[in-house]
Amino acid sequence: MNPTATLSPPEVAERVATTIDGLFATIDGWRDRLQAHLESDAAPTAASLDPVVEASAVPALAADGLITGSGFVASPGLLSDAHWHLAWWLGGAAGIRRLATIDDPSNDQFRDYTTLEWWRFPARTGARHLTGPYVDYVCTDDYTVTITTPVLVRGALLGVVGMDVLVDRLERELLPLLRASGVPIAVVNASGRIVTATDSRREPGSMLRLDGLAEALAPLREAEPPRVEARLPGGAEVLACGDTSLALVVGL
């Protein structure tokens, strides 16, 4: 993109959506392969499933600089050899490694992943979801967004497939687009939490608190978010970034 070009806010929203849609498309492909495998496997096990997950997750970590974690999280009880199971890989300067997890509920460090937003929303709606930014103390110890989509076979939730993206990497992709608008602008999630903003004082992960913003963003928390275009009482404009569950707040 020409760094001197000026983009209108709708053009910025479209380009942000294009960036996120590429990530969505990647995990949609993983989901399709996992669903096909699980449809043909009447008694899935971690031993049989993990190589299928690894075949998608590891190449993506090696090929896409935005992705820092990827894999599959199974519905409790799906696998006969692992009641709780995460098949998740992490990328970093030291190479690609599998995430070590604690799957024994009697262990003090065990965490029920079905209580977490990246699981709850796809489980409730049957739709993909973008969680964050949040500090991911399990995988990265840094601000992260997690994108997940449900794996469904004959209507039953068998797990979620997804990826982690570091916010600082996502910022490097999105900030040039925002700055090309020539106006103060921020990308927020459906809860009003900032992903990135042209104003450096508005840090990723912080809440953007503007009168009327929560109400304007409410449709983005639906399973199939409609296109959002709203004007806040203070004059800022809210524009959905496609169906990514992200929005621009313009002129804040």
VENKA-V358446 format. One record per residue. N is the residue number from 1. RES is the residue in one small letter. NEAR is the number of other ideal C-beta (glycine too) atoms within 8 Angstrom. Layout:
n=N res=RES near=NEAR
n=N res=RES near=NEAR
//
This chain:
n=1 res=m near=6
n=2 res=n near=4
n=3 res=p near=6
n=4 res=t near=4
n=5 res=a near=7
n=6 res=t near=7
n=7 res=l near=10
n=8 res=s near=7
n=9 res=p near=13
n=10 res=p near=7
n=11 res=e near=8
n=12 res=v near=15
n=13 res=a near=14
n=14 res=e near=10
n=15 res=r near=10
n=16 res=v near=16
n=17 res=a near=13
n=18 res=t near=9
n=19 res=t near=11
n=20 res=i near=14
n=21 res=d near=10
n=22 res=g near=8
n=23 res=l near=13
n=24 res=f near=12
n=25 res=a near=8
n=26 res=t near=12
n=27 res=i near=16
n=28 res=d near=10
n=29 res=g near=9
n=30 res=w near=15
n=31 res=r near=12
n=32 res=d near=8
n=33 res=r near=10
n=34 res=l near=17
n=35 res=q near=12
n=36 res=a near=8
n=37 res=h near=11
n=38 res=l near=12
n=39 res=e near=7
n=40 res=s near=5
n=41 res=d near=9
n=42 res=a near=2
n=43 res=a near=5
n=44 res=p near=10
n=45 res=t near=10
n=46 res=a near=11
n=47 res=a near=6
n=48 res=s near=9
n=49 res=l near=17
n=50 res=d near=9
n=51 res=p near=7
n=52 res=v near=11
n=53 res=v near=14
n=54 res=e near=10
n=55 res=a near=8
n=56 res=s near=13
n=57 res=a near=15
n=58 res=v near=10
n=59 res=p near=8
n=60 res=a near=13
n=61 res=l near=15
n=62 res=a near=7
n=63 res=a near=5
n=64 res=d near=7
n=65 res=g near=4
n=66 res=l near=10
n=67 res=i near=14
n=68 res=t near=14
n=69 res=g near=15
n=70 res=s near=14
n=71 res=g near=13
n=72 res=f near=15
n=73 res=v near=14
n=74 res=a near=15
n=75 res=s near=7
n=76 res=p near=7
n=77 res=g near=5
n=78 res=l near=9
n=79 res=l near=12
n=80 res=s near=5
n=81 res=d near=6
n=82 res=a near=9
n=83 res=h near=7
n=84 res=w near=10
n=85 res=h near=11
n=86 res=l near=12
n=87 res=a near=15
n=88 res=w near=14
n=89 res=w near=15
n=90 res=l near=13
n=91 res=g near=10
n=92 res=g near=8
n=93 res=a near=3
n=94 res=a near=4
n=95 res=g near=6
n=96 res=i near=9
n=97 res=r near=8
n=98 res=r near=7
n=99 res=l near=12
n=100 res=a near=3
n=101 res=t near=6
n=102 res=i near=7
n=103 res=d near=9
n=104 res=d near=6
n=105 res=p near=6
n=106 res=s near=4
n=107 res=n near=7
n=108 res=d near=3
n=109 res=q near=5
n=110 res=f near=11
n=111 res=r near=7
n=112 res=d near=6
n=113 res=y near=9
n=114 res=t near=8
n=115 res=t near=6
n=116 res=l near=9
n=117 res=e near=7
n=118 res=w near=12
n=119 res=w near=13
n=120 res=r near=10
n=121 res=f near=12
n=122 res=p near=16
n=123 res=a near=10
n=124 res=r near=6
n=125 res=t near=9
n=126 res=g near=8
n=127 res=a near=10
n=128 res=r near=11
n=129 res=h near=13
n=130 res=l near=12
n=131 res=t near=12
n=132 res=g near=14
n=133 res=p near=12
n=134 res=y near=10
n=135 res=v near=8
n=136 res=d near=13
n=137 res=y near=4
n=138 res=v near=5
n=139 res=c near=11
n=140 res=t near=10
n=141 res=d near=6
n=142 res=d near=9
n=143 res=y near=12
n=144 res=t near=17
n=145 res=v near=14
n=146 res=t near=14
n=147 res=i near=15
n=148 res=t near=16
n=149 res=t near=15
n=150 res=p near=13
n=151 res=v near=14
n=152 res=l near=10
n=153 res=v near=9
n=154 res=r near=4
n=155 res=g near=4
n=156 res=a near=6
n=157 res=l near=10
n=158 res=l near=12
n=159 res=g near=12
n=160 res=v near=13
n=161 res=v near=14
n=162 res=g near=13
n=163 res=m near=12
n=164 res=d near=14
n=165 res=v near=14
n=166 res=l near=12
n=167 res=v near=16
n=168 res=d near=9
n=169 res=r near=11
n=170 res=l near=14
n=171 res=e near=11
n=172 res=r near=7
n=173 res=e near=10
n=174 res=l near=13
n=175 res=l near=10
n=176 res=p near=9
n=177 res=l near=13
n=178 res=l near=14
n=179 res=r near=8
n=180 res=a near=12
n=181 res=s near=14
n=182 res=g near=5
n=183 res=v near=7
n=184 res=p near=9
n=185 res=i near=15
n=186 res=a near=16
n=187 res=v near=14
n=188 res=v near=15
n=189 res=n near=14
n=190 res=a near=10
n=191 res=s near=8
n=192 res=g near=12
n=193 res=r near=12
n=194 res=i near=16
n=195 res=v near=16
n=196 res=t near=12
n=197 res=a near=12
n=198 res=t near=9
n=199 res=d near=8
n=200 res=s near=5
n=201 res=r near=4
n=202 res=r near=9
n=203 res=e near=7
n=204 res=p near=11
n=205 res=g near=11
n=206 res=s near=8
n=207 res=m near=7
n=208 res=l near=14
n=209 res=r near=5
n=210 res=l near=10
n=211 res=d near=6
n=212 res=g near=10
n=213 res=l near=15
n=214 res=a near=7
n=215 res=e near=6
n=216 res=a near=11
n=217 res=l near=15
n=218 res=a near=7
n=219 res=p near=8
n=220 res=l near=13
n=221 res=r near=9
n=222 res=e near=8
n=223 res=a near=6
n=224 res=e near=6
n=225 res=p near=12
n=226 res=p near=7
n=227 res=r near=4
n=228 res=v near=13
n=229 res=e near=7
n=230 res=a near=8
n=231 res=r near=6
n=232 res=l near=14
n=233 res=p near=5
n=234 res=g near=7
n=235 res=g near=7
n=236 res=a near=12
n=237 res=e near=13
n=238 res=v near=16
n=239 res=l near=12
n=240 res=a near=15
n=241 res=c near=13
n=242 res=g near=11
n=243 res=d near=7
n=244 res=t near=12
n=245 res=s near=10
n=246 res=l near=16
n=247 res=a near=16
n=248 res=l near=16
n=249 res=v near=15
n=250 res=v near=13
n=251 res=g near=9
n=252 res=l near=10
//
